[in-house]
Amino acid sequence: MAEEFTKLAAPGRIEASSSSFESEKIGPLPVLVMKEMGVLLETSPPKSIFERLKHREEFDFIVAICDPASDEQVEVFISSVDTLYGKTAQRLIWSIPNFRSLSGTDEERKEGARKLRDRIKTEILRFLSSLNIESKLA
């Protein structure tokens, strides 16, 4: 989702790619709420950070979107990112819950997913602004 927002907001100005600690398929909620905005998300798992290192991919920034307050393996993930990329990339952490943490009725979960989507979009726009990159997204 963050990758897609970045590509839409700053086409040709910044390269973005998604990674994960553990590769798993993208769930239906993120796909649904992005489709509502006219953006089609692939459901295939993103490359893991370990795959990217293996292929010697380099980054200027690594943005970890995770929720340290949850039971996710945030500390292990952040430690791994620091070990793998700490000398070459600036790390940012955005505390945003995982879509899997949403509960309630289908409609409540969809509304929660929309809020998470909008938070991610806001963070992307704020990040681009900090780099003096003008956004093409409203």
VMD Tcl script that draws the C-alpha trace (Angstrom):
set ca {
  {0.00 0.00 0.00}
  {2.75 2.47 0.93}
  {4.63 1.53 -2.23}
  {1.57 2.22 -4.38}
  {0.86 5.56 -2.69}
  {4.47 6.59 -3.22}
  {4.35 5.67 -6.91}
  {1.11 7.61 -7.35}
  {2.28 10.62 -5.38}
  {5.72 11.02 -6.93}
  {5.91 9.15 -10.23}
  {9.46 9.10 -11.53}
  {10.73 11.13 -8.57}
  {11.32 8.38 -6.01}
  {11.61 4.62 -6.30}
  {9.63 2.58 -3.81}
  {9.39 -1.12 -3.12}
  {7.66 -3.20 -0.48}
  {9.30 -5.78 1.71}
  {8.33 -7.86 4.66}
  {9.96 -9.73 7.47}
  {7.98 -12.86 6.70}
  {6.54 -13.20 3.23}
  {2.83 -13.69 3.24}
  {0.07 -12.92 0.81}
  {-1.57 -9.49 0.98}
  {-4.97 -9.88 2.64}
  {-8.33 -8.96 1.14}
  {-8.95 -5.82 3.24}
  {-6.00 -3.77 1.93}
  {-6.86 -4.90 -1.60}
  {-10.51 -3.88 -1.14}
  {-9.88 -0.43 0.32}
  {-7.27 0.41 -2.30}
  {-9.62 -0.74 -5.05}
  {-12.16 1.76 -3.67}
  {-9.61 4.44 -4.63}
  {-9.06 2.92 -8.07}
  {-5.74 1.30 -7.17}
  {-5.22 -2.40 -7.81}
  {-2.91 -4.07 -5.30}
  {-1.19 -7.31 -6.13}
  {-1.92 -10.03 -3.62}
  {1.39 -11.82 -4.10}
  {3.74 -11.55 -1.13}
  {6.36 -8.81 -1.24}
  {10.02 -9.82 -1.18}
  {11.45 -10.31 2.26}
  {14.17 -7.96 3.48}
  {16.51 -10.97 3.36}
  {15.77 -11.57 -0.35}
  {16.50 -7.92 -1.09}
  {19.83 -8.17 0.74}
  {20.68 -11.37 -1.13}
  {20.14 -9.52 -4.41}
  {22.28 -6.64 -3.07}
  {19.45 -4.13 -3.33}
  {20.34 -0.83 -1.71}
  {18.09 1.84 -0.22}
  {18.41 5.39 1.03}
  {15.45 5.01 3.38}
  {13.73 2.04 4.96}
  {10.31 2.73 6.40}
  {9.05 0.12 8.83}
  {5.27 0.18 9.07}
  {4.49 -1.75 12.20}
  {2.84 -1.46 15.56}
  {5.29 -1.76 18.46}
  {2.32 -2.01 20.85}
  {1.09 -5.20 19.19}
  {2.38 -8.73 19.48}
  {4.11 -8.49 16.10}
  {7.80 -9.33 15.97}
  {8.63 -5.64 15.71}
  {11.86 -5.70 17.72}
  {13.21 -8.64 15.71}
  {12.23 -6.95 12.44}
  {13.80 -3.61 13.37}
  {16.93 -5.30 14.65}
  {17.19 -7.23 11.37}
  {16.73 -4.07 9.30}
  {19.40 -2.30 11.34}
  {21.80 -5.22 10.96}
  {21.20 -5.57 7.22}
  {20.90 -1.93 6.19}
  {21.91 0.22 9.15}
  {25.05 1.51 7.48}
  {23.46 2.35 4.14}
  {19.88 3.43 4.80}
  {18.06 5.79 7.12}
  {15.37 3.91 9.06}
  {11.96 5.36 9.87}
  {9.28 3.65 11.95}
  {5.62 4.44 11.41}
  {3.48 2.99 14.17}
  {0.45 1.77 12.25}
  {-1.42 -1.40 13.22}
  {-1.54 -4.38 10.92}
  {-4.74 -4.91 8.94}
  {-4.93 -8.38 10.52}
  {-5.53 -6.72 13.90}
  {-8.91 -5.32 12.81}
  {-11.94 -6.91 14.41}
  {-15.71 -6.51 14.47}
  {-18.32 -6.90 11.77}
  {-17.31 -6.86 8.11}
  {-18.35 -3.23 7.84}
  {-16.41 -2.27 11.02}
  {-13.31 -4.03 9.68}
  {-13.70 -2.23 6.32}
  {-14.01 1.12 8.08}
  {-10.93 0.32 10.15}
  {-9.06 -0.64 6.97}
  {-10.01 2.68 5.37}
  {-8.61 4.52 8.39}
  {-5.34 2.55 8.18}
  {-5.15 3.21 4.43}
  {-5.65 6.93 5.01}
  {-2.99 6.98 7.76}
  {-0.50 5.32 5.43}
  {-1.31 7.83 2.69}
  {-0.87 10.72 5.15}
  {2.52 9.39 6.28}
  {3.67 8.99 2.67}
  {2.66 12.56 1.85}
  {4.41 13.85 4.99}
  {7.55 11.86 4.14}
  {7.64 13.15 0.56}
  {7.16 16.70 1.81}
  {10.13 16.26 4.17}
  {12.20 15.42 1.07}
  {10.82 18.48 -0.75}
  {9.04 16.26 -3.24}
  {5.74 17.69 -4.37}
  {2.92 15.17 -4.35}
  {0.55 14.46 -7.20}
  {-1.99 13.07 -4.69}
  {-4.57 15.19 -2.94}
}
mol new
graphics top color blue
foreach p $ca { graphics top sphere $p radius 0.5 }
foreach p [lrange $ca 0 end-1] q [lrange $ca 1 end] { graphics top cylinder $p $q radius 0.2 }
display resetview
